[in-house]
Amino acid sequence: MAQLNDNPIRVGLLGAGTVGSQTARLLVEQKDELAARIGRPIELVGVACLDPDEVDFPWIDKSLLTTDTMKVATNADIVVELIGGTTVARTFVMAAIESGASVVTANKALLAKYGPEIYTAAEAKGVDIYFEAAVGGAIPFLLPLRESLAGDKVTSMLGIVNGTTNYILDEMTTKGLQFDDVLKDAQAKGYAEADPTGDIEGYDAANKAAIMATLGFHTNVTIDDVSVEGITKITADDIAAAAAEHKVIKLLAVVENGEAGVSARVYPALIPESHPLASVHGSFNAVFVKAEAADDLMFYGRGAGGAPTASAVVGDVVAEARHIAQGCTGPSIPMYHELPKAPIGASRAAFAVRFLIHDKPGVLAAIAKEFADHGVSINGVNQDLKPTMTDPGYDGEIQQLRIVTHLTDEVTLRETVEAVRTLDFVTGEPSILRVLD
């Protein structure tokens, strides 16, 4: 056995919240085991927080707590950024890199907005940037993407990367509840934030999609390049219609490198009950990767939570500490491609469109004519589902009409739906969902 080098590797921790406190716990409680794995001990030299008096964990030495975040960021070998946000976090991360420290972060919003700038700065300074926990929590996904698939060409990835929305859709599916009711319940149980906007509108997943596309396709993709659609418009009627077709609705992050260029999108979609992602429930996450040589791969695990996320963070700390102990650097993040961004109109898919209509003769024929006039081919029609909505201005029966299309582009599909909406027998807000095989 090689003799242990007693010279410690200094770790500075920015943030002592849910993930930060659990990261400190793993570093302190496992220090002997980690030292044996690395060949040198790890020493936690500072913990930056907003109010040291509110941080009370037996594994965090009170003398390490400070409000001087910049001091911690510039006086360590490895800086772990867990404060969240973008502007302030960027300042401290760039300062850490400039001081010669490598950085570990779980901050997907930071990387989605400033990732290419941070990666370039780290490479220029000869330090490393690790962020396994930024996508998929505890799932070991990004490192295989960076290293194990380095000899392959990744063509697409789709995944469930937000546990809050996955939980909400699961509850709507199993209990037949409306979105607002499930959201309130999720907030009461602590599964959703008091302000859930980032989750339910798809922004959290969009940040992760930008990171996935950058790493997978070796090109510069930021949050501004991601098309986002959340789950706030999903109703119990949508869930019931999906179940009738042996499908489920999932919020997906989808990145593709196709003929028209790179696309990164977040949207709710219908997937068959037999698809591997259909069995991903609750706070679990999963990413389905397609590569030219490796073919189909799936990564699955806990997508959130203090301890699971801290596990990925500490894994990154250990990886970087090993590089420091060996006098080398880790894998770079090459962005050598200047790939075009595919326009939204280039995206082709099958769609399921649900209309609420006044039940009277000629309605189906009129709607079918609009689809034909716009060049959208209809694959199937379902009129058997009963809606939960009513139209206060109409005394007759309200019928739910669901149309599934063949492949078409999104721009044409939405133009078709808008044309149908102008018909006087159509009421309410149409529902549009992509259909994945």
Residue pairs with C-beta under 8 A, 6 or more apart in sequence:
2 39
4 35
4 36
4 39
4 40
4 41
5 39
5 40
5 325
6 40
6 41
7 40
8 40
8 41
8 42
8 43
9 38
9 40
9 41
9 42
9 43
9 77
9 78
9 321
9 324
9 325
10 43
10 45
10 75
10 76
10 77
10 78
11 27
11 42
11 43
11 44
11 45
11 76
11 77
11 78
11 79
11 80
11 317
12 45
12 46
12 47
12 48
12 72
12 73
12 75
12 76
12 78
12 79
12 80
12 96
12 101
13 20
13 23
13 24
13 44
13 46
13 47
13 48
13 72
13 80
13 82
14 20
14 48
14 69
14 72
14 73
14 79
14 80
14 81
14 82
14 83
14 89
14 92
15 48
15 49
15 80
15 81
15 82
15 83
15 84
16 24
16 47
16 48
16 49
16 55
16 57
16 60
16 65
17 82
18 306
19 82
19 106
19 133
19 306
19 309
19 310
19 313
20 47
20 49
20 80
20 82
21 55
21 57
21 60
21 306
22 306
22 307
22 309
22 310
23 80
23 82
23 310
23 313
23 314
23 317
24 44
24 47
24 57
24 59
24 60
25 57
25 59
25 310
26 310
26 311
26 314
27 34
27 42
27 44
27 314
27 317
28 44
28 59
28 60
29 59
30 314
31 41
31 42
34 41
34 42
34 314
34 318
34 321
35 41
35 42
37 318
37 322
38 318
38 321
38 322
38 325
39 322
39 325
39 326
40 321
40 324
40 325
42 317
42 321
44 61
44 64
45 64
45 72
45 75
45 76
46 64
46 66
46 71
46 72
46 75
46 76
47 55
47 60
47 64
47 65
47 66
47 72
48 66
48 67
48 68
48 69
48 71
48 72
48 73
48 83
49 55
49 65
49 66
49 67
50 67
51 67
52 62
52 65
52 66
52 67
55 65
66 72
69 83
69 92
70 92
70 95
72 79
73 79
73 81
73 92
73 93
73 95
73 96
73 99
73 101
74 95
74 96
74 98
74 99
74 101
75 99
76 96
76 101
77 101
77 102
77 321
77 324
78 101
78 102
78 103
78 104
78 317
78 320
78 321
78 324
79 92
79 93
79 96
79 101
79 102
79 103
79 104
80 103
80 104
80 105
80 313
80 317
81 89
81 92
81 93
81 96
81 103
81 104
81 105
81 106
81 107
81 110
82 105
82 106
82 107
82 313
83 89
83 92
83 107
84 107
84 109
85 107
85 109
85 110
86 107
86 109
86 110
86 113
86 114
89 105
89 107
89 110
90 110
90 113
90 114
90 118
93 103
93 105
93 110
93 118
94 118
94 121
96 103
97 103
97 118
97 121
97 122
97 125
97 127
97 129
98 121
98 125
100 125
100 127
101 127
102 122
102 127
102 128
102 129
102 130
102 320
102 323
102 324
102 330
103 118
103 122
103 127
103 128
103 129
103 130
104 129
104 130
104 131
104 313
104 316
104 317
104 320
105 111
105 129
105 130
105 131
105 133
105 134
106 131
106 133
106 134
106 309
106 312
106 313
107 131
107 134
108 131
108 134
108 135
108 204
108 207
108 208
108 211
109 207
109 223
110 118
111 118
111 131
111 134
111 207
111 210
111 211
112 206
112 207
112 208
112 210
112 211
112 222
112 223
112 226
113 207
113 222
113 223
115 210
115 211
115 214
115 222
116 214
116 220
116 222
116 335
118 129
119 129
119 332
119 333
119 335
120 335
122 128
122 129
123 332
123 333
126 329
127 329
128 320
128 323
128 329
128 330
128 331
129 333
130 316
130 317
130 319
130 320
130 330
131 142
131 211
131 316
132 140
132 141
132 142
132 143
132 312
132 313
132 315
132 316
133 309
133 310
133 312
133 313
133 316
134 142
134 208
134 211
135 141
135 142
135 161
135 208
135 211
135 212
135 287
136 142
136 159
136 161
136 208
136 285
136 287
136 299
136 301
136 303
137 163
137 285
137 301
137 302
137 303
137 304
137 305
137 308
137 309
137 312
138 301
138 302
138 303
138 305
138 308
138 309
138 311
138 312
139 285
139 286
139 287
139 299
139 300
139 301
139 302
139 303
139 312
140 299
140 301
140 312
140 315
141 287
141 299
142 211
142 215
143 319
144 299
145 154
145 212
145 215
145 216
145 289
146 215
146 331
146 333
147 331
149 289
149 291
149 294
150 331
151 293
152 291
152 292
152 293
152 294
153 291
153 292
153 293
154 216
154 217
154 257
154 289
154 290
154 291
155 256
155 257
155 258
155 290
155 291
155 292
156 254
156 255
156 256
156 257
156 289
156 290
157 212
157 216
157 253
157 254
157 255
157 287
157 288
157 289
157 290
158 252
158 253
158 254
158 255
158 277
158 287
158 288
158 436
159 212
159 252
159 253
159 277
159 285
159 286
159 287
159 288
159 299
160 166
160 250
160 251
160 252
160 253
160 277
160 280
160 284
160 285
160 286
160 287
160 303
161 204
161 205
161 208
161 209
161 253
161 285
161 287
161 303
162 199
162 202
162 204
162 205
162 208
162 251
162 285
162 303
163 191
163 282
163 283
163 284
163 285
163 303
163 304
164 186
164 191
164 192
164 193
164 196
164 199
164 200
164 204
164 283
164 304
165 199
165 200
165 202
165 205
165 230
165 231
165 251
166 250
166 251
166 280
166 281
166 282
166 283
166 284
166 285
166 303
167 186
167 191
167 192
167 282
167 283
168 179
168 182
168 183
168 186
168 192
168 200
168 231
169 231
169 234
169 239
169 248
169 249
169 250
169 251
169 268
170 281
170 282
171 177
171 182
171 185
171 186
172 178
172 179
172 182
172 234
172 236
172 239
173 239
173 242
173 243
173 248
173 249
175 182
176 236
176 239
176 240
177 236
178 235
178 236
179 231
179 232
179 234
179 235
183 192
183 196
183 200
186 192
186 196
187 193
187 194
187 196
191 283
192 199
192 200
193 199
197 203
198 204
200 230
200 231
200 232
201 228
201 230
201 232
202 228
202 229
202 230
202 231
202 251
202 266
202 267
203 228
203 230
205 228
205 251
205 252
205 253
205 266
206 223
206 226
206 228
206 253
206 264
206 266
207 223
207 226
208 253
209 226
209 253
209 254
209 255
209 264
209 265
209 266
210 221
210 222
210 223
210 225
210 226
210 264
212 253
212 255
212 264
212 287
213 219
213 221
213 225
213 255
213 262
213 264
214 220
214 221
214 333
214 335
215 333
216 255
216 257
216 289
217 255
217 257
217 262
217 337
217 339
218 334
218 335
218 336
218 337
219 262
219 335
219 337
219 338
219 339
220 335
220 338
221 255
221 262
221 264
221 341
225 262
225 264
225 341
226 264
226 265
226 266
227 263
227 264
227 265
227 266
227 267
227 344
228 265
228 266
228 267
229 265
229 266
229 267
229 268
230 251
230 266
230 268
231 249
231 251
231 268
233 429
233 431
234 249
234 268
234 431
235 388
235 431
236 388
237 354
237 385
237 387
237 388
237 389
237 400
237 431
238 249
238 354
238 431
238 433
239 249
240 385
241 352
241 354
241 382
241 385
241 400
241 402
242 248
242 249
242 270
242 433
244 382
244 384
244 385
245 270
245 382
246 272
246 273
247 270
247 271
247 272
247 273
247 435
248 270
248 271
248 273
248 278
249 268
249 269
249 270
249 271
249 433
250 268
250 269
250 271
250 277
250 278
250 280
251 266
251 267
251 268
251 269
252 266
252 267
252 268
252 269
252 271
252 277
252 436
253 264
253 265
253 266
254 263
254 264
254 265
254 266
254 267
255 262
255 263
255 264
255 265
256 262
256 263
256 342
257 339
258 342
258 346
260 340
260 342
260 343
260 346
261 339
261 340
261 341
261 342
261 346
262 339
262 340
262 341
262 342
263 341
263 342
263 346
263 347
265 347
267 434
268 433
268 434
269 433
269 434
269 435
269 436
270 352
270 433
270 434
270 435
270 436
271 277
271 278
271 436
272 278
272 436
272 437
275 436
276 286
276 288
276 298
277 286
277 288
280 286
280 300
283 302
283 303
283 304
283 305
284 300
284 301
284 302
284 303
285 300
285 301
285 302
285 303
285 304
286 298
286 299
286 300
286 301
287 298
287 299
288 296
288 297
288 298
289 296
289 297
289 298
289 299
290 296
290 297
291 297
301 308
302 308
319 330
320 330
323 329
323 330
344 410
344 411
345 409
345 410
345 411
346 409
347 409
347 410
348 407
348 408
348 409
348 410
349 407
349 408
349 410
349 434
349 435
349 436
350 379
350 404
350 405
350 406
350 407
350 408
350 434
350 435
351 404
351 405
351 408
351 410
351 413
351 432
351 433
351 434
351 435
352 402
352 403
352 404
352 405
352 431
352 432
352 433
352 434
352 435
353 402
353 403
353 404
353 405
353 413
353 417
353 430
353 431
353 432
353 433
354 400
354 401
354 402
354 403
354 430
354 431
355 367
355 400
355 401
355 402
355 403
355 420
355 426
355 428
355 430
356 387
356 389
356 391
356 398
356 399
356 400
356 401
356 426
356 427
356 428
356 430
357 363
357 367
357 398
357 399
357 400
357 401
357 425
357 426
357 427
358 391
358 394
358 396
358 397
358 398
358 399
358 425
358 426
358 427
359 396
359 397
359 398
359 399
360 396
360 425
363 399
363 401
363 425
364 381
364 383
364 401
366 423
366 425
367 401
367 403
367 420
367 423
367 426
368 378
370 416
370 419
370 420
370 423
371 377
371 378
371 403
371 405
371 416
371 420
373 419
374 412
374 415
374 416
374 419
375 408
375 412
376 405
376 406
376 408
376 412
376 413
376 416
377 405
377 406
377 408
378 403
378 404
378 405
378 406
379 404
379 405
379 406
380 403
380 404
381 401
381 402
381 403
381 404
382 401
382 402
382 404
383 399
383 400
383 401
383 402
385 400
385 402
386 400
387 398
387 399
387 400
389 398
389 428
390 398
391 398
391 427
391 428
394 427
398 427
404 435
405 413
413 432
414 432
417 430
417 432
420 426
420 430
421 430
